[in-house]
């Protein structure tokens, strides 16, 4: 669950490294929107949205923006998935 805090309006996009998904054996980049302020204490979470994006795969910018917005709106972790492109025969 992503906490709702009193944001001062200053946020940053922060790359938190990669994480593995045991279900599909892929590596995901962990990208977060965080309040750009110091933590008040150890339990003070500045994370507003979390997005996991498969490493070495391309996505349109609008998909990334939409996923971050949905994470923020729903207070949930969003993950982008890709589908194989169907080759047309002809």
ROSE-4610 file (N, C-alpha, C; in Angstrom, 1 decimal, always signed):
// ROSE-4610
residu = [X/X/X/X/X/X/X/X/X/X/X/X/X/X/X/X/X/X/X/X/X/X/X/X/X/X/X/X/X/X/X/X/X/X/X/X/X/X/X/X/X/X/X/X/X/X/X/X/X/X/X/X/X/X/X/X/X/X/X/X/X/X/X/X/X/X/X/X/X/X/X/X/X/X/X/X/X/X/X/X/X/X/X/X/X/X/X/X/X/X/X/X/X/X/X/X/X/X/X/X/X/X/X/X/X/X/X/X/X/X/X/X/X/X/X/X/X/X/X/X/X/X/X/X/X/X/X/X/X/X/X/X/X/X/X/X/X/X/X/X/X/X/X/X/X/X/X/X/X/X/X/X/X/X/X/X/X/X/X/X/X/X/X/X/X/X/X/X/X/X/X/X/X/X/X/X/X/X/X/X/X/X/X/X/X/X/X/X/X/X/X/X/X/X/X/X/X/X/X/X/X/X/X/X/X/X/X/X/X/X/X/X/X/X/X/X/X/X/X/X/X/X/X/X/X/X/X/X/X/X/X/X/X/X/X/X/X/X/X/X/X/X/X/X/X/X/X/X/X/X/X/X/X/X/X/X/X/X/X/X/X/X/X/X/X/X/X/X/X/X]
num = [1/1/1/2/2/2/3/3/3/4/4/4/5/5/5/6/6/6/7/7/7/8/8/8/9/9/9/10/10/10/11/11/11/12/12/12/13/13/13/14/14/14/15/15/15/16/16/16/17/17/17/18/18/18/19/19/19/20/20/20/21/21/21/22/22/22/23/23/23/24/24/24/25/25/25/26/26/26/27/27/27/28/28/28/29/29/29/30/30/30/31/31/31/32/32/32/33/33/33/34/34/34/35/35/35/36/36/36/37/37/37/38/38/38/39/39/39/40/40/40/41/41/41/42/42/42/43/43/43/44/44/44/45/45/45/46/46/46/47/47/47/48/48/48/49/49/49/50/50/50/51/51/51/52/52/52/53/53/53/54/54/54/55/55/55/56/56/56/57/57/57/58/58/58/59/59/59/60/60/60/61/61/61/62/62/62/63/63/63/64/64/64/65/65/65/66/66/66/67/67/67/68/68/68/69/69/69/70/70/70/71/71/71/72/72/72/73/73/73/74/74/74/75/75/75/76/76/76/77/77/77/78/78/78/79/79/79/80/80/80/81/81/81/82/82/82/83/83/83/84/84/84/85/85/85/86/86/86/87/87/87/88/88/88/89/89/89/90/90/90]
x = [+0.8/+0.0/+0.9/+0.5/+1.3/+0.6/+1.4/+0.8/+0.5/-0.5/-0.9/-0.3/+0.5/+1.1/+0.8/+1.2/+1.0/+2.1/+1.9/+3.0/+3.1/+4.3/+4.5/+4.5/+4.2/+4.1/+5.4/+6.5/+7.8/+8.0/+8.1/+8.3/+9.5/+10.0/+11.0/+10.7/+11.3/+11.2/+12.5/+12.4/+13.6/+13.7/+14.8/+15.1/+15.7/+15.0/+15.4/+16.1/+16.6/+17.3/+16.4/+16.8/+16.0/+15.5/+14.5/+13.9/+13.5/+13.6/+13.2/+11.8/+11.2/+9.8/+9.9/+9.6/+9.7/+8.7/+7.6/+6.6/+7.0/+7.8/+8.1/+9.6/+10.4/+11.9/+12.5/+11.8/+12.3/+12.8/+13.7/+14.1/+13.3/+12.9/+12.0/+12.8/+12.7/+13.2/+12.2/+12.6/+11.7/+11.8/+10.7/+10.7/+9.6/+10.0/+9.1/+8.9/+7.8/+7.6/+7.6/+8.5/+8.7/+8.6/+8.1/+8.1/+9.6/+9.9/+11.3/+11.5/+11.5/+11.7/+12.4/+13.1/+13.7/+12.6/+13.0/+12.1/+12.1/+10.9/+10.8/+11.3/+11.1/+11.6/+11.7/+12.1/+12.4/+11.1/+10.0/+8.7/+8.0/+8.6/+8.1/+8.4/+7.4/+7.5/+7.2/+8.2/+8.0/+7.5/+7.3/+6.9/+5.4/+5.1/+3.8/+3.2/+4.1/+3.7/+4.9/+4.6/+5.6/+5.3/+6.3/+6.1/+7.2/+6.8/+7.8/+7.8/+8.9/+9.0/+10.0/+9.6/+10.6/+11.9/+13.0/+14.3/+14.5/+15.1/+15.4/+14.2/+13.1/+11.9/+11.5/+10.9/+10.5/+9.0/+8.6/+7.2/+7.0/+5.8/+5.6/+5.5/+6.0/+6.0/+4.6/+3.5/+2.2/+1.8/+2.3/+2.0/+2.7/+3.9/+4.6/+3.9/+3.6/+2.8/+1.5/+0.8/-0.5/-0.4/+0.6/+0.8/+1.2/+2.1/+2.4/+1.2/+0.4/-0.8/-1.7/-1.9/-2.8/-2.2/-0.9/-0.3/-0.6/-0.5/-0.7/-2.2/-3.1/-4.5/-5.1/-4.6/-5.1/-4.3/-3.2/-2.3/-1.9/-1.4/-1.0/+0.3/+0.9/+2.1/+1.6/+2.1/+1.8/+2.9/+2.6/+3.6/+3.2/+4.2/+3.9/+4.3/+3.5/+3.8/+3.8/+4.6/+4.6/+4.0/+3.5/+3.0/+3.8/+4.1/+4.8/+4.0/+4.7/+4.1/+3.8/+2.6/+2.1/+2.7/+3.4/+4.0/+2.9/+2.7/+1.7/+2.3/+1.6/+2.1/+1.5/+2.4/+1.9/+2.9]
y = [-1.2/+0.0/+1.2/+2.2/+3.4/+4.5/+5.1/+6.0/+7.3/+8.0/+9.4/+10.4/+11.2/+12.2/+13.6/+14.5/+15.9/+16.4/+16.3/+16.7/+18.2/+18.7/+20.1/+20.5/+19.5/+19.7/+19.4/+19.2/+18.9/+17.4/+16.8/+15.3/+15.1/+13.8/+13.4/+12.0/+11.7/+10.4/+9.7/+8.6/+7.9/+6.5/+6.1/+4.7/+4.0/+3.0/+2.2/+0.9/+0.7/-0.5/-1.5/-2.7/-3.8/-4.8/-5.5/-6.6/-7.7/-8.9/-10.1/-10.5/-11.0/-11.6/-13.1/-13.8/-15.3/-15.9/-15.2/-15.8/-15.9/-14.9/-14.9/-14.8/-14.9/-14.9/-13.7/-12.5/-11.3/-10.4/-9.5/-8.4/-7.2/-6.5/-5.3/-4.1/-2.9/-1.7/-1.2/-0.8/-0.2/+1.3/+1.9/+3.4/+3.9/+5.0/+5.5/+7.0/+7.6/+9.0/+9.2/+10.1/+10.3/+11.8/+12.1/+13.5/+13.9/+15.1/+15.5/+16.3/+15.6/+16.2/+15.2/+15.6/+14.7/+13.9/+12.7/+11.9/+12.5/+12.4/+12.9/+11.9/+10.6/+9.5/+8.3/+7.1/+5.9/+5.4/+5.6/+5.1/+6.1/+7.2/+8.2/+7.8/+7.4/+7.0/+8.2/+8.5/+9.5/+9.0/+7.7/+7.2/+7.4/+7.9/+8.2/+7.3/+6.7/+5.8/+4.9/+3.6/+2.6/+2.0/+1.9/+1.3/+0.3/-0.9/-1.9/-2.1/-1.9/-2.0/-3.0/-4.0/-5.0/-4.4/-4.9/-4.4/-4.8/-4.0/-4.3/-4.4/-3.8/-3.7/-2.3/-2.0/-0.6/-0.4/+0.7/+1.0/+2.5/+2.8/+4.2/+5.0/+6.3/+7.1/+7.3/+7.3/+7.5/+6.3/+5.1/+3.9/+4.1/+4.5/+4.7/+5.8/+6.9/+8.0/+7.5/+6.8/+6.2/+5.3/+4.4/+3.4/+4.1/+5.2/+5.9/+6.6/+7.2/+7.9/+6.9/+5.7/+4.7/+4.2/+4.1/+3.7/+4.8/+6.0/+7.1/+7.2/+7.1/+7.1/+6.0/+4.8/+3.6/+3.2/+3.9/+3.5/+2.1/+1.7/+0.3/+0.3/-0.8/-1.0/-1.3/-0.6/-0.9/-1.6/-2.5/-3.3/-3.3/-2.9/-3.0/-4.4/-4.9/-6.2/-6.0/-6.8/-6.7/-8.0/-7.8/-8.9/-9.1/-10.3/-10.5/-9.9/-9.2/-8.6/-9.7/-9.7/-10.7/-10.2/-11.2/-10.9/-11.2/-10.2/-10.5/-11.3/-12.2/-13.0/-12.4/-12.1/-11.5/-10.7]
z = [+0.0/+0.0/+0.0/-0.8/-0.9/+0.0/+0.9/+1.8/+1.1/+1.7/+1.2/+2.2/+1.7/+2.6/+2.2/+3.0/+2.7/+1.8/+0.5/-0.4/-0.6/-0.7/-0.9/-2.4/-3.2/-4.6/-5.3/-4.6/-5.2/-5.2/-6.4/-6.5/-7.4/-7.4/-8.2/-8.8/-9.9/-10.5/-10.1/-9.4/-8.8/-9.3/-9.8/-10.2/-9.0/-8.6/-7.4/-7.7/-8.9/-9.2/-9.9/-9.9/-10.6/-9.6/-9.9/-9.1/-10.0/-9.5/-10.3/-10.0/-11.0/-10.8/-10.9/-9.9/-9.9/-10.8/-11.2/-12.0/-13.5/-13.9/-15.4/-15.6/-14.6/-14.7/-15.4/-15.4/-16.0/-14.9/-15.3/-14.4/-14.7/-13.6/-13.8/-13.2/-13.9/-13.3/-12.4/-11.2/-10.1/-10.2/-10.7/-10.9/-9.9/-9.2/-8.2/-8.4/-8.1/-7.8/-6.3/-5.9/-4.5/-4.2/-3.0/-2.5/-2.4/-2.8/-2.7/-1.4/-0.3/+1.0/+1.9/+3.0/+3.9/+4.7/+5.0/+5.9/+7.3/+7.9/+9.3/+10.3/+10.0/+10.8/+9.9/+10.5/+9.8/+9.1/+9.7/+9.1/+8.2/+7.9/+7.0/+5.6/+4.8/+3.4/+2.5/+1.6/+0.7/-0.7/-0.8/-2.1/-2.4/-3.6/-4.0/-5.1/-5.9/-7.0/-7.3/-7.6/-8.0/-9.3/-10.2/-11.5/-11.7/-12.1/-12.5/-14.0/-14.7/-16.1/-16.5/-17.4/-17.8/-18.4/-18.0/-18.4/-19.9/-20.7/-22.1/-23.0/-22.6/-23.4/-23.5/-24.7/-25.0/-24.8/-24.3/-24.2/-24.5/-25.1/-25.4/-24.1/-24.2/-23.0/-22.4/-23.3/-22.7/-21.9/-22.2/-21.3/-20.0/-20.0/-18.7/-17.8/-18.5/-17.7/-17.2/-18.0/-17.6/-16.4/-16.5/-15.4/-14.1/-14.2/-13.0/-12.4/-13.3/-12.8/-12.1/-12.7/-12.1/-10.7/-10.6/-9.4/-8.3/-8.7/-7.8/-7.4/-8.4/-8.2/-7.3/-7.5/-6.8/-5.6/-5.4/-4.3/-4.4/-5.6/-5.8/-6.7/-6.7/-7.5/-8.9/-10.0/-11.3/-12.0/-12.9/-13.7/-15.1/-16.0/-17.4/-18.0/-18.8/-19.5/-21.0/-21.7/-23.1/-23.7/-24.9/-25.7/-26.9/-27.3/-28.6/-29.8/-30.7/-31.8/-32.9/-33.3/-34.3/-35.7/-36.3/-37.7/-38.7/-39.6/-40.6/-41.8/-42.3/-43.4/-44.7/-45.6/-46.8/-47.5]
